[in-house]
Amino acid sequence: MPSHSTAVRGHLALVGIATAFFLVALGSSAEATGVYGSASAAPTGVLAVAVHAHRTPAPSPTPTPHPYVTVAWTMPSYVNTTTATWPQHYAAKAETDIPSLGALDKTLTGCLYQVDVYKNDATTAALLAGGVLNGPNNPRESLVSGGWGWAYKIVHKDCSTSTPTPTPTP
């Protein structure tokens, strides 16, 4: 007599064959694609049933973000190597595994920037989404500790023009 089955992942599959019913457990990561069997019950009452299942692959792990973000902000004017001017506009960023004020050195092509190193967190994401830095911690910043030379620096290059570098959208 042919078999009959119902199978739902993570539950029991009810398999009815001739005069006997069998419960086949399906794990939460398995999915039954079919239960096969067709025969009369043997005199011993035992009947072989084949359950075909395949394993659902585990999801790929989410990549861990780099813990630090180095950000370059364009500045409107130059005072000296330690004094920033405001407002500043987002220019570029680089995510890093260690705090690095030099992470953008080879990519900055404009004349005047403040470069900051931030923790890669929700505060920094919100800051970059806004695209403008109006002053120290305005809007809120998540700078690494250390102050000038560790957490920020001023980049001033002699340029033939005083036109600021165009600001890309974060």
GROMACS elastic network, one bead per residue, 0.5 to 0.9 nm:
[ bonds ]
;  ai    aj funct       b0    kb
    1    17     6  0.69158   500
    1    18     6  0.55707   500
    1    37     6  0.86951   500
    1    38     6  0.56149   500
    1    39     6  0.55148   500
    1    40     6  0.59217   500
    1    41     6  0.87954   500
    2    16     6  0.88363   500
    2    17     6  0.66690   500
    2    18     6  0.73317   500
    2    36     6  0.86471   500
    2    37     6  0.65224   500
    2    39     6  0.67699   500
    2    40     6  0.87115   500
    3    15     6  0.69738   500
    3    16     6  0.57781   500
    3    18     6  0.72085   500
    3    35     6  0.79510   500
    3    36     6  0.67770   500
    3    37     6  0.54679   500
    3    38     6  0.57119   500
    3    39     6  0.83243   500
    3    49     6  0.88718   500
    4    14     6  0.81192   500
    4    15     6  0.57626   500
    4    16     6  0.52373   500
    4    17     6  0.66268   500
    4    35     6  0.78315   500
    4    36     6  0.83200   500
    4    37     6  0.84954   500
    5    13     6  0.67484   500
    5    14     6  0.55625   500
    5    16     6  0.63633   500
    5    17     6  0.88348   500
    5    34     6  0.79381   500
    5    35     6  0.63422   500
    5    36     6  0.85140   500
    6    12     6  0.86314   500
    6    13     6  0.55491   500
    6    14     6  0.56434   500
    6    15     6  0.69342   500
    6    34     6  0.87721   500
    6    35     6  0.84637   500
    7    11     6  0.74725   500
    7    12     6  0.68790   500
    7    14     6  0.69578   500
    7    15     6  0.86320   500
    7    24     6  0.87967   500
    7    26     6  0.80038   500
    7    31     6  0.79763   500
    7    32     6  0.60319   500
    7    33     6  0.80959   500
    7    34     6  0.78506   500
    7    35     6  0.83098   500
    8    11     6  0.55994   500
    8    12     6  0.70270   500
    8    13     6  0.66283   500
    8    26     6  0.76289   500
    8    31     6  0.70885   500
    8    32     6  0.70936   500
    9    12     6  0.79625   500
    9    13     6  0.85937   500
    9    26     6  0.59669   500
    9    27     6  0.67277   500
    9    28     6  0.58270   500
    9    29     6  0.73703   500
    9    30     6  0.61421   500
    9    32     6  0.67972   500
   10    25     6  0.78746   500
   10    26     6  0.54743   500
   10    29     6  0.72130   500
   10    30     6  0.73107   500
   10    31     6  0.78939   500
   11    24     6  0.87831   500
   11    25     6  0.64348   500
   11    26     6  0.57364   500
   11    27     6  0.71583   500
   11    28     6  0.75943   500
   12    23     6  0.61427   500
   12    24     6  0.56205   500
   12    26     6  0.58400   500
   12    27     6  0.86343   500
   13    22     6  0.82068   500
   13    23     6  0.56570   500
   13    24     6  0.50132   500
   13    25     6  0.61776   500
   13    26     6  0.69240   500
   13    32     6  0.84597   500
   13    35     6  0.88372   500
   14    21     6  0.70195   500
   14    22     6  0.61332   500
   14    24     6  0.65881   500
   14    25     6  0.89415   500
   15    20     6  0.85942   500
   15    21     6  0.56405   500
   15    22     6  0.51425   500
   15    23     6  0.61752   500
   15    24     6  0.72933   500
   15    35     6  0.74855   500
   15    49     6  0.86451   500
   16    19     6  0.75264   500
   16    20     6  0.61324   500
   16    22     6  0.63712   500
   16    23     6  0.87554   500
   17    20     6  0.55561   500
   17    21     6  0.60641   500
   17    22     6  0.79631   500
   17    37     6  0.75752   500
   17    38     6  0.75361   500
   17    39     6  0.80865   500
   17    40     6  0.82668   500
   17    41     6  0.82129   500
   17    47     6  0.82140   500
   17    49     6  0.86304   500
   18    21     6  0.80598   500
   18    38     6  0.86633   500
   18    39     6  0.79340   500
   18    40     6  0.66006   500
   18    41     6  0.68951   500
   19    41     6  0.78560   500
   20    41     6  0.83994   500
   20    45     6  0.83095   500
   20    47     6  0.87783   500
   22    49     6  0.89608   500
   24    51     6  0.80033   500
   26    29     6  0.80979   500
   26    30     6  0.60768   500
   26    31     6  0.69877   500
   26    32     6  0.72451   500
   26    53     6  0.82845   500
   27    30     6  0.52664   500
   27    31     6  0.78212   500
   28    31     6  0.78216   500
   28    56     6  0.89541   500
   29    54     6  0.86869   500
   29    55     6  0.59127   500
   29    56     6  0.54255   500
   29    57     6  0.77930   500
   29    58     6  0.81383   500
   30    53     6  0.63503   500
   30    54     6  0.57380   500
   30    56     6  0.57322   500
   31    52     6  0.88632   500
   31    53     6  0.56262   500
   31    54     6  0.58334   500
   31    55     6  0.65421   500
   31    56     6  0.69994   500
   32    35     6  0.74983   500
   32    51     6  0.74674   500
   32    52     6  0.61433   500
   32    54     6  0.66779   500
   32    55     6  0.89324   500
   33    51     6  0.83310   500
   33    52     6  0.60057   500
   33    53     6  0.55642   500
   33    54     6  0.73046   500
   34    50     6  0.87469   500
   34    51     6  0.64489   500
   34    52     6  0.55123   500
   34    53     6  0.71314   500
   35    49     6  0.74713   500
   35    50     6  0.60489   500
   35    52     6  0.60061   500
   35    53     6  0.85422   500
   36    49     6  0.64076   500
   36    50     6  0.53800   500
   36    51     6  0.63217   500
   36    52     6  0.76978   500
   37    47     6  0.87000   500
   37    48     6  0.73220   500
   37    49     6  0.53071   500
   37    50     6  0.64038   500
   37    51     6  0.87428   500
   38    49     6  0.83096   500
   39    42     6  0.85477   500
   39    47     6  0.75949   500
   39    48     6  0.85702   500
   40    47     6  0.75843   500
   41    44     6  0.76868   500
   41    45     6  0.54723   500
   41    46     6  0.61600   500
   41    47     6  0.53759   500
   41    48     6  0.87865   500
   42    45     6  0.51991   500
   42    46     6  0.57619   500
   42    47     6  0.63087   500
   43    46     6  0.76344   500
   44    47     6  0.85862   500
   55    58     6  0.88663   500
   56    59     6  0.89863   500
   57    60     6  0.87140   500
   58    61     6  0.87035   500
   59    62     6  0.87737   500
   60    63     6  0.88076   500
   61    64     6  0.86663   500
   62    65     6  0.89419   500
   64    67     6  0.85592   500
   65    68     6  0.85700   500
   65    95     6  0.80276   500
   65    96     6  0.88636   500
   65    97     6  0.87724   500
   65   120     6  0.76865   500
   66    69     6  0.75268   500
   66    95     6  0.56886   500
   66    96     6  0.53523   500
   66    97     6  0.51575   500
   66    98     6  0.82923   500
   66   120     6  0.69125   500
   67    95     6  0.75141   500
   67    96     6  0.66413   500
   67    97     6  0.57171   500
   67    98     6  0.72921   500
   67    99     6  0.84290   500
   67   118     6  0.86842   500
   67   119     6  0.60351   500
   67   120     6  0.50755   500
   67   121     6  0.79245   500
   68    94     6  0.84332   500
   68    95     6  0.57135   500
   68    96     6  0.51776   500
   68    97     6  0.61155   500
   68    98     6  0.63862   500
   68    99     6  0.59129   500
   68   100     6  0.81983   500
   68   117     6  0.68155   500
   68   118     6  0.56826   500
   68   121     6  0.84469   500
   68   144     6  0.84965   500
   69    93     6  0.65869   500
   69    94     6  0.56426   500
   69    96     6  0.59733   500
   69    97     6  0.86656   500
   69    99     6  0.76509   500
   69   100     6  0.83640   500
   69   116     6  0.82212   500
   69   117     6  0.57470   500
   69   118     6  0.51733   500
   69   119     6  0.62103   500
   69   120     6  0.55819   500
   69   124     6  0.82347   500
   70    92     6  0.83323   500
   70    93     6  0.54528   500
   70    94     6  0.52101   500
   70    95     6  0.62713   500
   70    96     6  0.73370   500
   70    99     6  0.75453   500
   70   100     6  0.66308   500
   70   101     6  0.64707   500
   70   102     6  0.82475   500
   70   103     6  0.65066   500
   70   104     6  0.72852   500
   70   115     6  0.69080   500
   70   116     6  0.56891   500
   70   118     6  0.62648   500
   70   119     6  0.88331   500
   71    90     6  0.75217   500
   71    91     6  0.75221   500
   71    92     6  0.57732   500
   71    94     6  0.66470   500
   71    95     6  0.87338   500
   71   101     6  0.86805   500
   71   103     6  0.88530   500
   71   104     6  0.78716   500
   71   114     6  0.82362   500
   71   115     6  0.55579   500
   71   116     6  0.52770   500
   71   117     6  0.63364   500
   71   118     6  0.76336   500
   71   128     6  0.87207   500
   72    89     6  0.84461   500
   72    90     6  0.63636   500
   72    91     6  0.53990   500
   72    92     6  0.51935   500
   72    93     6  0.62206   500
   72   104     6  0.75202   500
   72   108     6  0.81389   500
   72   113     6  0.60725   500
   72   114     6  0.57689   500
   72   116     6  0.65060   500
   73    88     6  0.54791   500
   73    89     6  0.50983   500
   73    91     6  0.52077   500
   73    92     6  0.72582   500
   73   112     6  0.84783   500
   73   113     6  0.53071   500
   73   114     6  0.52069   500
   73   115     6  0.62642   500
   73   116     6  0.80855   500
   73   131     6  0.88905   500
   73   132     6  0.82516   500
   73   133     6  0.78895   500
   73   167     6  0.86956   500
   74    87     6  0.85462   500
   74    88     6  0.52841   500
   74    89     6  0.51963   500
   74    90     6  0.65171   500
   74    91     6  0.61819   500
   74   110     6  0.82554   500
   74   111     6  0.84893   500
   74   112     6  0.59937   500
   74   114     6  0.64781   500
   74   115     6  0.88117   500
   74   164     6  0.71137   500
   74   165     6  0.69461   500
   74   166     6  0.86220   500
   74   167     6  0.76375   500
   75    78     6  0.75079   500
   75    84     6  0.73268   500
   75    85     6  0.59064   500
   75    86     6  0.63372   500
   75    87     6  0.68215   500
   75    89     6  0.70834   500
   75   112     6  0.58594   500
   75   113     6  0.54300   500
   75   114     6  0.66782   500
   75   164     6  0.77961   500
   76    85     6  0.64043   500
   76    86     6  0.65250   500
   76    87     6  0.70159   500
   76    88     6  0.69612   500
   76   112     6  0.78521   500
   76   113     6  0.88535   500
   76   164     6  0.71908   500
   77    84     6  0.83346   500
   77    85     6  0.61707   500
   77    86     6  0.82031   500
   77   112     6  0.74982   500
   77   162     6  0.88593   500
   78    81     6  0.82269   500
   78    83     6  0.78886   500
   78    84     6  0.74751   500
   78    85     6  0.70357   500
   78   112     6  0.72494   500
   78   154     6  0.89263   500
   78   156     6  0.75114   500
   79    82     6  0.81082   500
   79    83     6  0.59950   500
   79    84     6  0.72691   500
   79    85     6  0.75705   500
   80    83     6  0.55224   500
   80    84     6  0.79964   500
   80   154     6  0.81183   500
   80   156     6  0.87603   500
   81    84     6  0.82743   500
   81   153     6  0.74720   500
   81   154     6  0.55228   500
   81   155     6  0.75312   500
   81   156     6  0.76942   500
   82   148     6  0.69403   500
   82   149     6  0.88653   500
   82   152     6  0.88322   500
   82   153     6  0.67809   500
   82   154     6  0.62089   500
   83   153     6  0.89596   500
   83   154     6  0.74977   500
   84    88     6  0.88653   500
   84   113     6  0.87283   500
   84   114     6  0.68128   500
   84   135     6  0.86001   500
   84   153     6  0.88623   500
   84   154     6  0.71153   500
   85    88     6  0.73081   500
   85   114     6  0.87593   500
   85   135     6  0.79753   500
   86    89     6  0.87833   500
   86   133     6  0.72812   500
   86   134     6  0.56803   500
   86   135     6  0.60294   500
   87   132     6  0.68026   500
   87   133     6  0.57494   500
   87   135     6  0.66818   500
   88   113     6  0.83792   500
   88   114     6  0.80619   500
   88   131     6  0.84921   500
   88   132     6  0.56944   500
   88   134     6  0.63512   500
   88   135     6  0.80223   500
   89   131     6  0.58648   500
   89   133     6  0.63027   500
   89   134     6  0.87160   500
   89   167     6  0.64023   500
   89   168     6  0.88581   500
   90    93     6  0.83817   500
   90   128     6  0.70602   500
   90   130     6  0.87044   500
   90   131     6  0.50056   500
   90   132     6  0.61108   500
   90   133     6  0.77907   500
   90   167     6  0.61789   500
   90   168     6  0.70539   500
   90   169     6  0.75537   500
   90   170     6  0.69840   500
   91   108     6  0.86174   500
   91   113     6  0.84769   500
   91   131     6  0.85113   500
   91   165     6  0.79326   500
   91   166     6  0.76792   500
   91   167     6  0.52309   500
   91   168     6  0.58513   500
   91   169     6  0.79815   500
   91   170     6  0.78981   500
   92   104     6  0.77553   500
   92   107     6  0.85855   500
   92   108     6  0.79802   500
   92   167     6  0.85393   500
   92   168     6  0.76048   500
   92   170     6  0.76972   500
   93   103     6  0.84978   500
   93   104     6  0.72049   500
   93   170     6  0.85524   500
   94   103     6  0.64010   500
   94   104     6  0.66713   500
   95    98     6  0.89912   500
   95   103     6  0.83245   500
   95   120     6  0.78586   500
   96    99     6  0.67346   500
   96   100     6  0.71366   500
   96   103     6  0.76619   500
   97   100     6  0.85892   500
   99   103     6  0.87426   500
   99   117     6  0.62896   500
   99   118     6  0.79240   500
   99   119     6  0.84935   500
   99   144     6  0.76665   500
   99   150     6  0.80235   500
   99   151     6  0.80423   500
  100   103     6  0.54653   500
  100   104     6  0.87056   500
  100   116     6  0.89902   500
  100   117     6  0.67618   500
  100   150     6  0.80212   500
  100   151     6  0.85364   500
  101   104     6  0.74679   500
  101   105     6  0.81198   500
  101   115     6  0.67036   500
  101   116     6  0.68341   500
  101   117     6  0.63135   500
  101   149     6  0.78248   500
  101   150     6  0.69021   500
  101   151     6  0.71970   500
  101   152     6  0.68536   500
  101   153     6  0.72805   500
  102   105     6  0.51356   500
  102   106     6  0.82151   500
  102   115     6  0.86424   500
  103   106     6  0.77597   500
  103   107     6  0.86034   500
  104   107     6  0.53222   500
  104   108     6  0.61806   500
  104   115     6  0.83536   500
  105   108     6  0.58141   500
  105   109     6  0.88871   500
  105   155     6  0.89146   500
  106   109     6  0.81424   500
  108   111     6  0.83761   500
  108   113     6  0.85756   500
  109   165     6  0.78858   500
  110   113     6  0.77406   500
  110   156     6  0.87271   500
  110   157     6  0.76104   500
  110   159     6  0.78933   500
  110   163     6  0.88775   500
  110   164     6  0.69830   500
  110   165     6  0.51932   500
  110   166     6  0.86682   500
  111   155     6  0.75061   500
  111   156     6  0.56381   500
  111   158     6  0.64875   500
  111   159     6  0.57762   500
  111   161     6  0.84805   500
  111   162     6  0.77749   500
  111   163     6  0.85386   500
  111   164     6  0.71771   500
  111   165     6  0.73442   500
  112   154     6  0.75153   500
  112   155     6  0.56187   500
  112   157     6  0.64327   500
  112   158     6  0.88218   500
  112   164     6  0.75016   500
  112   165     6  0.81816   500
  113   153     6  0.83766   500
  113   154     6  0.58386   500
  113   155     6  0.50097   500
  113   156     6  0.66318   500
  114   152     6  0.69258   500
  114   153     6  0.58025   500
  114   155     6  0.60804   500
  114   156     6  0.87405   500
  115   151     6  0.82524   500
  115   152     6  0.53840   500
  115   153     6  0.53328   500
  115   154     6  0.62510   500
  115   155     6  0.71978   500
  116   143     6  0.71411   500
  116   144     6  0.86076   500
  116   150     6  0.85861   500
  116   151     6  0.56349   500
  116   153     6  0.67407   500
  116   154     6  0.89571   500
  117   142     6  0.85372   500
  117   143     6  0.58858   500
  117   144     6  0.61028   500
  117   150     6  0.78042   500
  117   151     6  0.51160   500
  117   152     6  0.62838   500
  118   121     6  0.82796   500
  118   124     6  0.67157   500
  118   141     6  0.75398   500
  118   142     6  0.53777   500
  118   144     6  0.54382   500
  118   151     6  0.75001   500
  119   123     6  0.84799   500
  119   124     6  0.69143   500
  119   142     6  0.57161   500
  119   143     6  0.61998   500
  119   144     6  0.61610   500
  120   123     6  0.80788   500
  120   124     6  0.61171   500
  120   125     6  0.74107   500
  120   142     6  0.81311   500
  121   124     6  0.54251   500
  121   125     6  0.63128   500
  121   126     6  0.88174   500
  121   142     6  0.77126   500
  122   126     6  0.61602   500
  122   127     6  0.85631   500
  122   142     6  0.89547   500
  123   126     6  0.52642   500
  123   127     6  0.62505   500
  123   128     6  0.87728   500
  123   140     6  0.68778   500
  123   141     6  0.63768   500
  123   142     6  0.61495   500
  124   128     6  0.61413   500
  124   129     6  0.84755   500
  124   140     6  0.81905   500
  124   141     6  0.62959   500
  124   142     6  0.60106   500
  124   143     6  0.85367   500
  125   128     6  0.52664   500
  125   129     6  0.61079   500
  125   130     6  0.87709   500
  126   129     6  0.50336   500
  126   130     6  0.63950   500
  126   131     6  0.88700   500
  126   139     6  0.87954   500
  126   140     6  0.86468   500
  127   130     6  0.53362   500
  127   131     6  0.65872   500
  127   132     6  0.75991   500
  127   133     6  0.77562   500
  127   138     6  0.89163   500
  127   139     6  0.64853   500
  127   140     6  0.69560   500
  127   141     6  0.68541   500
  127   142     6  0.89926   500
  128   131     6  0.50088   500
  128   132     6  0.76378   500
  128   133     6  0.89241   500
  128   170     6  0.62066   500
  129   132     6  0.86442   500
  129   169     6  0.85621   500
  129   170     6  0.62050   500
  130   133     6  0.82334   500
  130   139     6  0.85465   500
  130   170     6  0.82972   500
  131   167     6  0.88394   500
  131   168     6  0.89798   500
  131   169     6  0.72772   500
  131   170     6  0.65478   500
  132   138     6  0.89120   500
  132   139     6  0.81796   500
  133   136     6  0.77370   500
  133   137     6  0.79995   500
  133   138     6  0.61354   500
  133   139     6  0.63876   500
  134   137     6  0.81500   500
  134   138     6  0.54151   500
  134   139     6  0.69282   500
  135   138     6  0.50740   500
  135   139     6  0.76291   500
  136   139     6  0.78623   500
  136   140     6  0.81464   500
  136   141     6  0.79371   500
  137   141     6  0.50303   500
  137   142     6  0.83129   500
  137   143     6  0.89749   500
  138   141     6  0.72483   500
  143   146     6  0.88447   500
  143   147     6  0.86867   500
  143   151     6  0.62585   500
  143   152     6  0.83924   500
  144   147     6  0.80805   500
  144   150     6  0.78131   500
  144   151     6  0.54839   500
  144   152     6  0.89179   500
  145   150     6  0.73265   500
  145   151     6  0.61478   500
  146   149     6  0.74563   500
  146   150     6  0.51013   500
  146   151     6  0.55870   500
  146   152     6  0.85502   500
  147   150     6  0.56724   500
  147   151     6  0.50373   500
  147   152     6  0.63907   500
  147   153     6  0.88083   500
  148   151     6  0.58860   500
  148   152     6  0.51109   500
  148   153     6  0.58711   500
  148   154     6  0.88343   500
  149   152     6  0.57788   500
  149   153     6  0.56646   500
  150   153     6  0.76498   500
  156   159     6  0.88490   500
  158   161     6  0.87013   500
  159   162     6  0.70163   500
  161   164     6  0.83368   500
  163   166     6  0.87375   500
  164   167     6  0.85330   500
  167   170     6  0.89196   500
